[in-house]
């Protein structure tokens, strides 16, 4: 860490908080980039005349916020800040793009399948119908962020796996003249399966945020059922509450 911070011992603000806030500002401002290695606790303590517990507390604040990660044999590194997503009828791809982040998609599955009972009920189709099943890993830059599974009625859009690597699903739906007006959504949490951990770069049983959504177009027709899992260390949902 080559940046110089100012520690004001006459300030009522705790020393650890002064350090953590300046580190956080450097990360948010791009002065410290993802992958950059943070100096050791001993090095920081000696440079600023702080105790090791004070430095440890400052770094722990940023680890808990998902801005730093401790890696055995490597040290403490900067990671991408959490994606904070307002709850609304938007796609993750749209939100990342509008937030000036760099979305990337790996398509894991793109196939026609028979729906299970949950999918058939959500899309209001018979169990003998067929649906387009999509499974994708969404990245922010090089960091895996979410595993997304979606089911759509067959024939709704003519999108290839290559199309899905270049654009978000909702963008492709809009391009096909399908306008989503309302959705039922449920937020939850779970632990990662072995497959989810492998695709998201996590250990099995790591915490994940989940979202289940059924979206309807302007004619009231269900057009998409999705089950998504997000890395809990990189992603949060936000909503605004008002008094009635």
Secondary structure, 3 states (H helix, E strand, C coil): CCCCCCCCCCCCCCHHHHHHHHHHHHHHCCCCCCCCEECCHHHHHHHHCCCHHHHHHHHHHHHHCCCEEEECCCEEEECCCCEEEECCCCCHHHHHHHCCCCEEEEEEEEEEEECCHHHHHHHCCCCCCEEEEEEEEEEECCEEEEEEEEEEECCCCCCCHHHHHHCCHHHHHHHCCCCEEEEEEEEEEEECCHHHHHHHCCCCCCEEEEEEEEEEECCCCEEEEEEEEEECCCEEEECCCCCC
